[in-house]
Amino acid sequence: MNADVLLETTLAVSASVLVVLMARRPLRAFAGPGAAYAMWALVPAALLAVLLPAAVEPAAPARMVAGMLAFEPIAGAPSSPEAYTPVPWLMSAWAAGALATLAMFAVRQWRFRRALGVLRRRPDGLWQGQGGAGLPAVLGWPARIVLPADFDRRYAPAEQALVLCHERVHLRRGDVPASAVAAALRCLFWFNPLVHVGAGVFRQDQELACDAAVLRQFPGARRTYADALLKTQLADEPLPVGCHWFGSHPLKERVAMLKHPIPGSGRRRAGVVAAALLAIGGAAMAWAAQPAVQQEIPAGKMRLDLTVRIDDGAPMRADAILAPGQPHDFEFRNGDEAWRVQASVLQTQEQGFYLSSRILRDGELVGEPKLLFEESGASVKIGEERPDGSFGGIAIEISVTGGVPATVGETMSAADLEKMLTGADDVLTPSFDRLVTPPYDPSSLAAGEGGTVWLKVLVAEDGRPLRVEYDAQDSTLAADSPLALASIESMQRSTFLPARKDGRPIEAWMRLPIRFEPED
């Protein structure tokens, strides 16, 4: 077990114990002690849920964050000393505490068993000890009923029937394994007082549920049952794994429970169902609360994420992990139309990406956009703006998470890609040549202001930006905000690779986002 798992399981177990402690009395009043006892299943269920594999979350696409700089240490500068971390010591202390608690429980179990003396089998198939403290009890593996030496003298025949019924209920329900689970949790979370308090209350509910089961079989024997409880001799040592007839449980509460009416079968079933739903729901919440596991990208591969809107419809998302240059088909449906985006990605040596794609609608070619873009991602729109301001066609947001290249040969320089683009294939969308990163306005950064500015840039045949316009359609920052003005100014100082048609550069528009994200 590592520190993260220990922390997550501690939080899950603590929260589930608190829930049960708060809900057990109302549920017991409505549906009886059996439902309150069943509700303790929430604790191991929450623990197991946390230990299940967490949801896999795609690795966040690499993004350009305006205004953030990375500094590398100067060659030859002395390295800073490694930061001290107390985690190994804390884990050693946890392991020592768990072993010490386990040893303490083992000694208690051994002392309890030794105090019973030699067990002998009775003619009725039950077992009888030489002592009487803490007996009758259910203990051992496999579990068996052990009676005190003076069982036949101490209890009247009617009381004997009730006591044996009580112990057989423990056997039938598997209460000994349940007490073993409680003891194991106390060993694992020995440092958590909630677990020890919860274990004591759990044993109380276990005995109360067993008492209620006996009274349902003998509804007219409440006074006799109370007399049997009062004749019990306390054990010198508590029994960590097993079920006492009378252990550390408050006698007053057990006798007081005998005065309460037994809930009907309908309320008991409803209570057990409520306890089961609580355990399932609590386990699901504990699992969902785990931090998602970041999806690993194998060396030499990249993750391509597409967000597609067709005719201003709802966004549709798809992703794939691809080797450089490996084509992949993404399929989308819009009503009766079948759209297919065939795409492949190459990573440049300048940490940018080259996307080659073909877009088909119902098998008919709509466009073949080829893009050079930075790590901030790119967008493609093929269609037309309608008079009412809506868009008819397909709009694609593209982001790429680059894995570590397996070999240098799997990347291409921007110059090599430019040579490739001058061939027969057309490039209908301009791309970056030299991007000027806009500065993060200090007042906006201090105020925690962030968001996205979308710009439209008209790129000349020689790669100069002829016009830079603010695009309000998807922008989350106002046009007159300092961040939007800085973005426009930076694009005016950037240079681009022009779009091409028939192998010749042409004037064309491009649309791009700039994201500002203040540090937490």
C-alpha positions as CSV (number, residue, x, y, z in Angstrom):
1,M,0.0,0.0,0.0
2,N,1.4,3.4,-0.9
3,A,0.6,6.8,0.7
4,D,-2.0,7.8,-1.9
5,V,-3.9,4.6,-1.6
6,L,-3.8,4.9,2.2
7,L,-5.1,8.4,2.1
8,E,-7.9,7.6,-0.3
9,T,-9.0,4.5,1.7
10,T,-8.8,6.4,5.0
11,L,-11.1,9.1,3.7
12,A,-13.5,6.5,2.2
13,V,-13.7,4.4,5.3
14,S,-14.0,7.5,7.6
15,A,-16.8,9.0,5.5
16,S,-18.7,5.6,5.4
17,V,-18.4,5.1,9.2
18,L,-19.8,8.6,9.8
19,V,-22.7,8.0,7.5
20,V,-23.6,4.7,9.3
21,L,-23.2,6.3,12.7
22,M,-25.6,9.0,11.8
23,A,-28.2,6.8,10.0
24,R,-28.2,3.7,12.2
25,R,-30.6,4.9,14.9
26,P,-33.3,6.3,12.6
27,L,-33.1,3.2,10.5
28,R,-33.3,0.9,13.5
29,A,-36.3,2.8,14.8
30,F,-38.1,2.3,11.5
31,A,-37.0,-1.2,10.4
32,G,-35.4,-2.8,13.4
33,P,-31.9,-3.7,14.4
34,G,-31.3,-6.0,11.4
35,A,-31.5,-3.2,8.9
36,A,-29.1,-1.1,11.0
37,Y,-26.6,-4.0,11.2
38,A,-26.9,-4.5,7.4
39,M,-26.0,-0.9,6.8
40,W,-22.5,-1.6,8.0
41,A,-21.8,-3.3,4.7
42,L,-21.3,0.3,3.4
43,V,-17.8,0.4,5.0
44,P,-16.1,-2.5,3.3
45,A,-18.1,-1.7,0.1
46,A,-16.6,1.9,0.1
47,L,-13.1,0.5,0.8
48,L,-13.3,-2.0,-2.1
49,A,-14.7,0.7,-4.4
50,V,-11.7,2.9,-3.8
51,L,-9.4,0.0,-4.5
52,L,-11.0,-0.7,-7.8
53,P,-9.2,0.9,-10.8
54,A,-10.2,4.5,-11.3
55,A,-11.7,5.9,-14.5
56,V,-9.2,6.5,-17.2
57,E,-8.9,10.1,-18.2
58,P,-7.2,11.1,-21.4
59,A,-4.0,13.0,-20.9
60,A,-4.7,16.7,-21.2
61,P,-3.8,18.0,-24.7
62,A,-0.8,20.2,-24.8
63,R,-1.9,23.8,-25.0
64,M,-0.3,27.2,-25.4
65,V,-0.8,29.2,-22.2
66,A,-0.1,32.8,-23.0
67,G,2.2,34.6,-20.7
68,M,3.7,31.6,-19.0
69,L,7.5,31.1,-19.4
70,A,9.6,28.0,-18.7
71,F,13.1,28.4,-17.3
72,E,15.8,25.8,-17.5
73,P,18.8,25.6,-15.1
74,I,22.1,27.1,-16.4
75,A,24.6,24.5,-17.3
76,G,27.2,24.0,-14.6
77,A,25.0,25.6,-11.9
78,P,24.9,23.7,-8.6
79,S,21.8,21.6,-8.3
80,S,19.5,22.2,-5.4
81,P,19.5,19.6,-2.7
82,E,16.8,16.9,-3.0
83,A,13.7,18.0,-1.1
84,Y,13.1,16.0,2.1
85,T,9.9,13.9,2.1
86,P,8.5,12.3,5.2
87,V,6.4,9.8,3.2
88,P,8.7,6.8,3.6
89,W,8.8,7.4,7.4
90,L,5.1,7.8,7.6
91,M,4.5,4.5,5.7
92,S,7.0,2.7,7.9
93,A,5.1,4.0,11.0
94,W,1.8,2.9,9.5
95,A,3.2,-0.6,8.8
96,A,4.6,-0.8,12.3
97,G,1.3,0.3,13.9
98,A,-0.7,-2.2,11.7
99,L,1.6,-5.1,12.8
100,A,1.4,-4.0,16.4
101,T,-2.4,-3.9,16.4
102,L,-2.5,-7.3,14.7
103,A,-0.2,-8.7,17.3
104,M,-2.4,-7.2,20.1
105,F,-5.5,-8.8,18.6
106,A,-3.7,-12.1,18.2
107,V,-2.7,-12.1,21.9
108,R,-6.2,-11.3,23.0
109,Q,-7.6,-14.1,20.8
110,W,-5.1,-16.5,22.3
111,R,-5.8,-15.5,25.9
112,F,-9.5,-15.9,25.4
113,R,-9.1,-19.3,23.8
114,R,-6.6,-20.4,26.6
115,A,-9.1,-19.3,29.3
116,L,-11.6,-21.8,27.9
117,G,-9.3,-24.8,28.6
118,V,-9.7,-28.0,26.7
119,L,-12.8,-28.1,24.6
120,R,-14.9,-31.3,24.5
121,R,-17.6,-32.3,22.2
122,R,-21.1,-32.7,23.7
123,P,-23.6,-35.4,22.7
124,D,-25.7,-32.8,21.0
125,G,-22.7,-31.8,18.7
126,L,-21.9,-28.6,20.4
127,W,-18.6,-27.8,22.2
128,Q,-18.1,-27.1,25.9
129,G,-15.2,-25.3,27.6
130,Q,-13.8,-25.9,31.0
131,G,-14.3,-22.2,32.0
132,G,-17.3,-20.0,31.7
133,A,-16.1,-16.4,31.2
134,G,-17.4,-14.9,27.9
135,L,-19.4,-18.0,27.1
136,P,-21.6,-19.0,25.2
137,A,-19.7,-17.7,22.1
138,V,-19.2,-18.5,18.5
139,L,-15.5,-18.7,17.6
140,G,-12.9,-20.6,15.6
141,W,-12.4,-21.4,11.9
142,P,-14.7,-23.0,10.9
143,A,-16.9,-21.3,13.4
144,R,-18.5,-23.4,16.2
145,I,-20.6,-22.8,19.2
146,V,-18.8,-23.1,22.6
147,L,-20.8,-23.4,25.8
148,P,-19.6,-22.8,29.4
149,A,-18.9,-25.7,31.7
150,D,-22.0,-24.9,33.8
151,F,-24.3,-24.3,30.8
152,D,-26.9,-26.9,31.9
153,R,-26.9,-25.7,35.5
154,R,-26.8,-21.9,34.8
155,Y,-29.6,-21.7,32.4
156,A,-33.1,-23.1,32.7
157,P,-34.3,-25.2,29.7
158,A,-36.3,-22.3,28.2
159,E,-33.3,-20.0,28.6
160,Q,-31.0,-22.7,27.0
161,A,-33.3,-22.7,23.9
162,L,-33.0,-19.0,23.6
163,V,-29.3,-18.9,24.0
164,L,-28.7,-21.6,21.5
165,C,-31.0,-19.9,19.0
166,H,-29.0,-16.7,19.5
167,E,-25.7,-18.5,18.7
168,R,-27.1,-20.3,15.7
169,V,-28.3,-17.0,14.2
170,H,-24.6,-15.8,14.5
171,L,-23.5,-19.0,12.6
172,R,-26.2,-18.7,9.9
173,R,-25.5,-15.0,9.2
174,G,-21.7,-15.4,9.0
175,D,-21.1,-13.0,11.9
176,V,-17.7,-14.5,12.7
177,P,-16.2,-13.6,9.3
178,A,-17.9,-10.2,9.6
179,S,-16.1,-9.6,12.9
180,A,-12.8,-10.7,11.3
181,V,-13.3,-8.0,8.6
182,A,-13.9,-5.4,11.4
183,A,-10.7,-6.5,13.1
184,A,-8.8,-6.3,9.9
185,L,-10.0,-2.7,9.3
186,R,-8.9,-1.8,12.8
187,C,-5.4,-3.2,12.0
188,L,-5.2,-1.3,8.7
189,F,-6.5,1.9,10.1
190,W,-5.2,1.7,13.6
191,F,-4.5,5.4,13.6
192,N,-8.1,6.4,12.9
193,P,-10.3,6.7,16.0
194,L,-13.5,6.6,13.9
195,V,-12.7,3.0,12.8
196,H,-12.3,1.9,16.5
197,V,-15.5,3.7,17.5
198,G,-17.3,2.2,14.5
199,A,-16.1,-1.3,15.3
200,G,-17.5,-1.1,18.8
201,V,-20.9,0.2,17.5
202,F,-20.8,-2.5,14.8
203,R,-20.6,-5.2,17.4
204,Q,-23.5,-3.7,19.3
205,D,-25.7,-3.6,16.2
206,Q,-24.6,-7.2,15.5
207,E,-25.8,-8.4,18.9
208,L,-29.0,-6.3,18.8
209,A,-29.8,-7.8,15.3
210,C,-29.3,-11.2,16.7
211,D,-31.5,-10.6,19.7
212,A,-34.3,-9.3,17.4
213,A,-34.0,-12.4,15.2
214,V,-34.5,-14.6,18.4
215,L,-37.5,-12.6,19.5
216,R,-39.1,-13.0,16.1
217,Q,-39.0,-16.8,16.7
218,F,-40.0,-16.6,20.4
219,P,-42.2,-13.5,20.6
220,G,-43.5,-14.4,24.1
221,A,-40.2,-15.0,25.7
222,R,-38.9,-11.5,26.3
223,R,-38.7,-11.8,30.1
224,T,-37.0,-15.2,29.9
225,Y,-34.5,-13.8,27.4
226,A,-33.8,-10.9,29.7
227,D,-33.1,-13.3,32.5
228,A,-30.7,-15.3,30.4
229,L,-28.8,-12.1,29.5
230,L,-28.4,-11.2,33.2
231,K,-26.9,-14.6,34.0
232,T,-23.9,-14.1,31.7
233,Q,-20.4,-14.0,33.1
234,L,-18.1,-11.4,31.5
235,A,-14.9,-12.5,29.8
236,D,-11.5,-11.4,31.2
237,E,-10.3,-10.6,27.7
238,P,-12.3,-9.2,24.7
239,L,-12.7,-11.5,21.8
240,P,-11.4,-9.8,18.6
241,V,-12.8,-12.4,16.1
242,G,-15.9,-14.2,17.3
243,C,-19.3,-13.5,18.8
244,H,-19.9,-13.3,22.6
245,W,-23.2,-14.0,24.1
246,F,-22.4,-11.0,26.1
247,G,-19.1,-9.1,25.4
248,S,-18.4,-5.4,25.6
249,H,-22.0,-4.6,24.5
250,P,-23.9,-2.4,27.0
251,L,-26.4,-4.8,28.7
252,K,-28.8,-1.9,29.4
253,E,-29.3,-1.3,25.7
254,R,-29.9,-4.9,24.9
255,V,-32.5,-5.3,27.7
256,A,-34.1,-2.0,26.8
257,M,-34.5,-3.2,23.2
258,L,-36.6,-6.2,24.5
259,K,-39.3,-3.7,25.4
260,H,-39.7,-2.4,21.8
261,P,-42.3,-3.8,19.4
262,I,-40.9,-5.9,16.5
263,P,-41.3,-4.1,13.2
264,G,-43.4,-5.8,10.6
265,S,-41.9,-7.9,7.8
266,G,-42.7,-5.1,5.2
267,R,-40.7,-2.5,7.2
268,R,-37.9,-4.9,7.8
269,R,-37.6,-5.7,4.1
270,A,-37.7,-2.0,3.2
271,G,-35.0,-1.3,5.7
272,V,-32.7,-4.0,4.3
273,V,-33.3,-2.7,0.8
274,A,-32.5,0.8,2.0
275,A,-29.3,-0.4,3.6
276,A,-28.3,-2.3,0.4
277,L,-29.0,0.8,-1.8
278,L,-27.0,2.9,0.6
279,A,-24.0,0.5,0.4
280,I,-24.2,0.4,-3.4
281,G,-24.6,4.1,-3.8
282,G,-21.9,4.9,-1.2
283,A,-19.5,2.6,-3.0
284,A,-20.3,4.2,-6.3
285,M,-19.7,7.6,-4.9
286,A,-16.4,6.5,-3.3
287,W,-15.2,5.1,-6.6
288,A,-16.3,8.2,-8.6
289,A,-14.5,10.5,-6.1
290,Q,-11.1,9.0,-6.9
291,P,-8.9,11.1,-9.1
292,A,-9.0,9.8,-12.6
293,V,-6.0,8.0,-13.9
294,Q,-4.2,9.8,-16.7
295,Q,-4.1,7.7,-19.9
296,E,-0.5,7.0,-20.9
297,I,0.5,7.6,-24.5
298,P,3.1,5.1,-25.7
299,A,6.4,6.3,-26.9
300,G,6.4,7.3,-30.5
301,K,2.7,7.9,-30.7
302,M,0.3,10.8,-30.4
303,R,-3.3,11.3,-29.2
304,L,-5.6,13.0,-31.6
305,D,-8.8,14.5,-30.2
306,L,-11.5,15.9,-32.5
307,T,-14.6,17.9,-31.4
308,V,-17.0,18.1,-34.3
309,R,-20.1,20.3,-34.8
310,I,-22.3,19.7,-37.8
311,D,-24.7,22.5,-38.8
312,D,-24.2,24.1,-35.4
313,G,-25.4,20.9,-33.7
314,A,-24.3,19.4,-30.5
315,P,-20.6,18.7,-30.2
316,M,-19.5,15.2,-30.9
317,R,-16.1,14.0,-29.6
318,A,-13.8,11.3,-30.7
319,D,-10.1,10.4,-30.1
320,A,-7.5,7.9,-31.2
321,I,-3.9,7.1,-30.3
322,L,-1.9,7.0,-33.6
323,A,1.6,6.5,-34.8
324,P,3.1,9.4,-36.8
325,G,1.6,9.4,-40.2
326,Q,-0.8,6.6,-39.4
327,P,-4.3,7.4,-40.9
328,H,-7.4,6.9,-38.9
329,D,-11.1,7.2,-39.8
330,F,-13.5,9.1,-37.5
331,E,-17.1,8.6,-38.2
332,F,-20.0,10.9,-37.2
333,R,-23.7,11.0,-38.0
334,N,-26.0,14.0,-38.4
335,G,-29.5,12.9,-39.0
336,D,-29.4,10.8,-42.2
337,E,-25.9,12.1,-43.2
338,A,-22.8,10.0,-42.6
339,W,-19.7,12.1,-42.1
340,R,-16.1,10.6,-42.1
341,V,-12.9,12.4,-41.2
342,Q,-9.8,10.6,-42.4
343,A,-6.8,12.1,-40.5
344,S,-3.1,11.5,-39.9
345,V,-0.6,13.5,-37.8
346,L,3.1,14.2,-38.0
347,Q,5.1,15.9,-35.2
348,T,7.5,18.6,-36.2
349,Q,10.9,19.1,-34.6
350,E,9.7,22.5,-33.5
351,Q,7.1,20.8,-31.3
352,G,4.3,21.6,-33.7
353,F,2.1,19.2,-35.6
354,Y,1.1,18.7,-39.3
355,L,-2.4,17.3,-39.9
356,S,-3.4,15.8,-43.2
357,S,-7.1,15.0,-43.5
358,R,-10.0,14.3,-45.9
359,I,-13.6,15.0,-45.0
360,L,-16.4,13.1,-46.7
361,R,-20.1,13.4,-46.4
362,D,-22.1,10.3,-47.5
363,G,-19.0,9.2,-49.3
364,E,-18.5,12.4,-51.3
365,L,-15.3,14.5,-50.7
366,V,-16.1,17.8,-49.1
367,G,-12.5,19.0,-48.4
368,E,-8.9,18.0,-47.8
369,P,-7.6,20.4,-45.2
370,K,-3.9,20.2,-44.4
371,L,-2.7,22.2,-41.4
372,L,0.5,23.1,-39.6
373,F,-0.3,24.2,-36.1
374,E,1.2,24.8,-32.7
375,E,0.5,22.8,-29.5
376,S,-2.5,25.1,-28.8
377,G,-4.5,23.2,-31.4
378,A,-6.3,24.2,-34.5
379,S,-9.8,24.5,-36.0
380,V,-11.3,23.7,-39.4
381,K,-14.6,25.0,-40.8
382,I,-16.0,23.9,-44.2
383,G,-19.3,25.4,-45.1
384,E,-21.0,28.8,-45.1
385,E,-22.3,31.4,-42.7
386,R,-26.0,31.7,-43.1
387,P,-27.8,35.1,-43.1
388,D,-29.3,34.3,-39.6
389,G,-25.7,33.9,-38.2
390,S,-25.8,30.2,-38.0
391,F,-23.3,27.9,-39.8
392,G,-24.0,25.3,-42.3
393,G,-21.3,22.7,-42.7
394,I,-18.8,21.0,-40.5
395,A,-16.6,22.7,-37.8
396,I,-13.7,20.6,-36.2
397,E,-11.6,21.5,-33.2
398,I,-8.4,19.6,-33.2
399,S,-5.9,19.0,-30.4
400,V,-2.9,16.7,-30.2
401,T,-1.1,15.3,-27.2
402,G,2.4,14.3,-28.4
403,G,4.1,11.3,-26.9
404,V,7.8,11.0,-26.6
405,P,9.1,10.3,-30.2
406,A,10.6,6.8,-30.5
407,T,13.1,8.0,-33.0
408,V,14.2,11.4,-34.3
409,G,13.2,10.2,-37.8
410,E,9.5,10.2,-36.8
411,T,9.4,14.0,-36.7
412,M,9.8,16.5,-39.5
413,S,10.9,20.1,-39.5
414,A,8.5,22.9,-40.5
415,A,10.8,23.6,-43.5
416,D,10.5,20.0,-44.7
417,L,6.7,20.2,-44.3
418,E,6.7,23.4,-46.2
419,K,8.5,21.7,-49.1
420,M,6.0,18.9,-48.9
421,L,3.1,21.3,-49.0
422,T,4.4,22.9,-52.3
423,G,3.7,19.7,-54.2
424,A,0.5,18.9,-56.0
425,D,-1.7,18.8,-52.8
426,D,-3.5,22.0,-52.0
427,V,-3.3,23.7,-48.6
428,L,-6.5,25.7,-48.2
429,T,-5.8,26.9,-44.7
430,P,-2.8,29.1,-43.6
431,S,-0.6,27.9,-40.7
432,F,1.9,29.5,-38.3
433,D,5.5,30.2,-39.3
434,R,6.5,32.4,-36.3
435,L,4.0,32.9,-33.5
436,V,4.4,35.9,-31.2
437,T,2.9,34.9,-27.8
438,P,0.8,37.7,-26.3
439,P,1.8,38.9,-22.9
440,Y,-0.5,38.2,-19.9
441,D,-1.7,41.6,-18.7
442,P,-0.5,41.9,-15.1
443,S,-3.8,43.3,-13.8
444,S,-5.8,40.5,-15.5
445,L,-3.4,37.9,-14.1
446,A,-3.6,39.3,-10.6
447,A,-7.4,39.3,-10.8
448,G,-7.4,35.7,-12.0
449,E,-9.0,36.7,-15.3
450,G,-8.7,34.1,-18.0
451,G,-10.5,32.8,-21.0
452,T,-10.3,32.3,-24.7
453,V,-10.0,34.9,-27.5
454,W,-10.9,33.7,-31.0
455,L,-9.3,35.7,-33.9
456,K,-9.7,35.7,-37.6
457,V,-6.6,36.5,-39.6
458,L,-6.4,37.3,-43.3
459,V,-3.0,35.9,-44.4
460,A,-1.4,37.4,-47.5
461,E,0.4,35.4,-50.2
462,D,3.7,36.2,-48.6
463,G,2.6,35.1,-45.1
464,R,2.0,38.6,-43.7
465,P,-1.2,39.2,-41.6
466,L,-3.2,41.7,-43.6
467,R,-6.1,41.9,-41.2
468,V,-6.7,40.6,-37.6
469,E,-10.3,40.6,-36.4
470,Y,-11.8,39.7,-33.1
471,D,-14.3,36.8,-33.5
472,A,-17.1,37.0,-30.9
473,Q,-18.7,33.7,-31.8
474,D,-16.7,31.5,-29.3
475,S,-14.7,34.1,-27.4
476,T,-15.2,34.2,-23.7
477,L,-13.3,37.5,-23.2
478,A,-14.7,40.8,-24.3
479,A,-13.2,42.5,-27.5
480,D,-12.0,45.5,-25.5
481,S,-10.4,43.5,-22.7
482,P,-6.6,43.9,-22.3
483,L,-6.1,40.2,-23.1
484,A,-8.0,40.4,-26.4
485,L,-6.2,43.6,-27.4
486,A,-2.8,41.9,-26.6
487,S,-3.9,38.9,-28.7
488,I,-4.7,41.0,-31.7
489,E,-1.4,42.9,-31.4
490,S,0.6,39.7,-31.2
491,M,-1.0,38.2,-34.3
492,Q,-0.2,41.4,-36.2
493,R,3.5,40.8,-35.4
494,S,3.4,37.0,-36.2
495,T,4.2,35.5,-39.6
496,F,2.4,32.7,-41.3
497,L,2.7,30.0,-44.0
498,P,0.2,31.0,-46.6
499,A,-2.6,28.8,-48.0
500,R,-1.9,27.3,-51.4
501,K,-4.0,26.4,-54.4
502,D,-2.6,24.6,-57.4
503,G,0.8,24.7,-55.8
504,R,0.8,28.6,-55.6
505,P,0.3,30.7,-52.4
506,I,-3.0,32.5,-52.1
507,E,-4.6,35.0,-49.8
508,A,-6.9,33.2,-47.3
509,W,-8.5,33.5,-43.8
510,M,-7.6,31.4,-40.8
511,R,-9.4,31.2,-37.5
512,L,-7.5,30.4,-34.2
513,P,-8.0,30.5,-30.4
514,I,-5.6,32.0,-27.8
515,R,-6.2,30.7,-24.3
516,F,-5.3,32.5,-21.2
517,E,-5.2,30.4,-18.0
518,P,-4.1,32.1,-14.7
519,E,-2.2,29.8,-12.4
520,D,-4.1,28.7,-9.3
